[in-house]
């Protein structure tokens, strides 16, 4: 298929109106969608400006801003129980060799650093972590972050311990 001047002019016109390459190929006839895209590229026709994404761009931005605000609130509420309860036993830094079944195995720092250690607090029965790190490690399934309250987390821990 060769591009005649008439077909090139029709391509430029339809492209400028925002038609898709498939639509242009169908209107001109006898050419494929890829042929239209290739010719448009060689003619340096501008990329399509109006797309579905750009027509809803303003809504997307406001949704994104709203999500950022909600996620900030969510993080604050997520660990509200940690702020309320401050009676955690102090850390008992341990190296890997010093850990036993009753030690919290929550890593602190990066393993390549000399200051790396494990929490070492008393772990809860049937868990690898102390109460504090259990709150970080295990989150109830299907719960929104915003609704995580101290009682819910405590009930979840009790449920996990019960079996």
N, C-alpha and C positions, 0 to 999 in steps of 0.2 A: 504494500500500500504506500503510495507516495502522497506527500502533503502538498496539496495545491494551495495557491494563494487564497482561494475562496474558503477552503477548509481551515487554514490558519487564522483568517479573519473571524470565522465563526467560533473557533476555539477561544480566541482572545475575548470576544464578546461574551460568550457563555461563562468563561472563567471569571471575567470581571463581575458578572451577575451573581457569582457565588455557587454556581452549579457544581456538583461533584464530578469527578473524572468519569465515573460510570454513566452518569446522565449525559455528559457531553459526548461520550463514545456512542451512546444510543441515538442521540439526536443527529450527529454527523453521519453515522452509519458506516459500516465496513472497517471500523478500527476498534482496537481493544482499549480497555481502561488504562493498561500500562503504556500503550502508545500515546495516549493523551497526556499522561503524567510525564513521560519522557520528553515530549515536544514542549510542554509547558515549562519544564526545567531548562531545556535548551534555549527557549525564548526568554528566560529569566523573568517569567511572570511571578508576581509576588505570591507568597504563600497565602492561603485562604485566611481571611481576617475573621469572618464570622463563622464560628463553630458553636456547637452546643455548649461546650465548656465555657466559652467567653460570654455567652448570653446570660449565664447564671453566675458569673464571676462575683458579682456584688453579693449575692446571697451566700456564696461559698466563703467569702472573706468574713461576713458577719457570723456565719456558723463557726468558722475557725476561731474567731475572737471569743465567742461564747464558750467553745470547747476549752480554750486555754484558761478561762476564768473558772470553769467547772473543775478542770483537772487540778488547778491550784487549791481550790476548796477541798477537793477529794483527798489530796495528799495531806492536807492539814487534818482532816477528819480521820483519815486512815490510821494514824498513830495517836489519836486523841487519848486512847487508853494508856499509852506509854507515858503521856504527860501527866495523866491523873494519878497513875500508880508509880510511886517513886521508891518503893521499898524493895528493890531488887538487891540481892546480895552483891558485894563488890566482885569485880573480875578477879580471877585467879589465873594469871597468864601461865600457860603450859606449852611446852614444845610437843611435837608429835609423839615422841617416845614416852612422854609422861602421861598421856591421855589414858583413861580407863573407861569402863562402861558407864560410870556415873558422872563423867565430865562433859561439859558442853563443848562440842566440836566446831563451833562457829569460828571461821578463820578471821583474824584481824590483820589487815595489811596485805602486802603482796609477798608470795612465797619466796621471791628472789631477794627480798630485803632482810637484813640482819635482825630488824625489829619485829619480824613476823612471829605471831604466836596464835594460840587458840584461846577462846574465852575462858574455859576452865571452871565456870560456875557449875553448880550441881544441876545435872540435866533432869528433866521430868521423866518419870517412869515410861518406858517404851519409846522414848524419843532421844534423838542425838543432841538436842539443844536445850538450853535453859529456857525459862518462861519468857524472858525478853526476846531472845532470838527466835523462839517458836512463833512469836507474833509476826516477825518478819518473814519467816520461812513458809508458814502454812496459812493460807487465806481460804476462807470458806468458798466453795464453788458456787457460782451463780449469784454471788452477792455483789452489789454495787459498792465501790469504795466509800461513797458518801454515807452509806448506811451502817458501816462498821462501827459499832459501839463497844464499850468495855464489856457489857454483859454478853453480847453476841460472841465476842472473841472468847470470853471465859467459858461460855456454854460449849463452844466449838472445841476448846481444849479439853474440857471435861468429857465430852462425847468421844473424842479421839482416845482419851485415856481409858474410858470404860470399855472400848472394844469396837 
